[in-house]
Amino acid sequence: MLKVVTGVAVAAAALVLAGAADAKPATGACVLKAAEGTGNSESSAKFQVDEALLQAVDWSAWASWMSSGTTPGYSYGKRTYRCKGGSGLGYTCRGQATICKL
């Protein structure tokens, strides 16, 4: 149980730190963001990374991506990931992406 609570706390801290780093980029500007996610499968851990990356830039872009799979006003291109299977919760992935304001 402690491993699960610790994993959730680490993921929440990563989200807070990622979100506090920068405000929305100006039009035409790009930001390189990195985040970490955990999940029961590699795909769910990558999904957590994708969420954290968008939340770090613009919560409305994240909300749109969650509801429709699009990011109006942003170019959210290729993400890169490094994932490890672990004991307890499952997988931990670290990822990064360049997100540009259109």
C-alpha positions as CSV (number, residue, x, y, z in Angstrom):
1,M,0.0,0.0,0.0
2,L,2.9,2.4,0.8
3,K,4.3,2.0,-2.7
4,V,1.0,2.9,-4.3
5,V,0.6,6.0,-2.1
6,T,4.2,7.0,-2.7
7,G,3.7,6.6,-6.5
8,V,0.6,8.7,-6.5
9,A,2.3,11.4,-4.4
10,V,5.3,11.5,-6.8
11,A,3.0,11.8,-9.8
12,A,1.0,14.6,-8.2
13,A,4.2,16.4,-7.3
14,A,5.5,16.1,-10.9
15,L,2.2,17.6,-12.1
16,V,2.5,20.5,-9.7
17,L,6.1,21.2,-10.6
18,A,5.5,20.9,-14.3
19,G,2.5,23.3,-14.1
20,A,4.4,25.9,-12.0
21,A,7.4,26.1,-14.3
22,D,5.9,28.3,-17.1
23,A,2.9,30.2,-18.1
24,K,1.3,29.9,-21.5
25,P,3.7,30.5,-24.3
26,A,3.2,33.5,-26.5
27,T,1.9,33.0,-30.1
28,G,4.6,31.4,-32.2
29,A,6.6,30.4,-29.1
30,C,7.5,26.8,-28.3
31,V,8.3,25.2,-25.0
32,L,10.1,21.9,-24.3
33,K,8.4,20.1,-21.4
34,A,9.1,16.9,-19.5
35,A,6.9,14.9,-17.2
36,E,6.6,11.6,-15.4
37,G,3.7,9.2,-15.2
38,T,2.9,5.9,-13.6
39,G,0.3,3.3,-14.4
40,N,-0.7,-0.4,-14.4
41,S,0.4,-0.6,-18.0
42,E,3.0,1.1,-20.2
43,S,0.2,2.8,-22.2
44,S,-1.5,4.2,-19.1
45,A,1.8,5.5,-17.8
46,K,2.4,7.2,-21.2
47,F,-1.1,8.7,-21.0
48,Q,-0.3,10.2,-17.6
49,V,2.8,11.8,-19.2
50,D,0.8,13.2,-22.0
51,E,-1.7,14.7,-19.6
52,A,1.0,16.3,-17.4
53,L,2.8,17.8,-20.5
54,L,-0.4,19.6,-21.6
55,Q,-1.3,20.6,-18.1
56,A,2.1,22.2,-17.7
57,V,1.3,24.5,-20.7
58,D,-2.4,25.2,-20.8
59,W,-5.2,23.6,-18.8
60,S,-7.8,24.4,-21.5
61,A,-5.7,22.6,-24.1
62,W,-5.5,19.6,-21.8
63,A,-9.3,19.7,-21.3
64,S,-9.9,19.8,-25.1
65,W,-7.4,17.0,-25.6
66,M,-9.2,14.9,-23.0
67,S,-12.6,15.5,-24.5
68,S,-11.9,15.5,-28.3
69,G,-8.3,14.5,-28.8
70,T,-7.4,17.9,-30.2
71,T,-5.4,20.8,-28.9
72,P,-6.8,24.0,-30.5
73,G,-4.2,26.7,-30.7
74,Y,-1.3,24.4,-30.0
75,S,0.9,22.1,-31.9
76,Y,1.4,19.0,-29.7
77,G,3.6,16.8,-31.8
78,K,5.7,13.8,-31.2
79,R,6.4,12.8,-27.7
80,T,9.4,10.7,-26.6
81,Y,9.2,8.3,-23.7
82,R,11.5,6.2,-21.5
83,C,9.6,3.6,-19.6
84,K,10.5,1.0,-16.9
85,G,8.4,-1.8,-15.5
86,G,8.6,-1.8,-11.8
87,S,7.3,-3.6,-8.8
88,G,4.1,-2.5,-7.1
89,L,2.2,-0.1,-9.3
90,G,3.4,-1.3,-12.7
91,Y,5.2,1.1,-15.0
92,T,6.9,4.5,-14.8
93,C,7.5,6.6,-17.9
94,R,9.3,9.8,-18.3
95,G,8.6,11.8,-21.5
96,Q,9.0,15.1,-23.2
97,A,7.5,17.1,-26.0
98,T,7.9,20.4,-27.7
99,I,4.5,22.3,-27.5
100,C,4.1,25.3,-29.7
101,K,1.4,28.1,-29.5
102,L,-0.1,28.6,-33.0
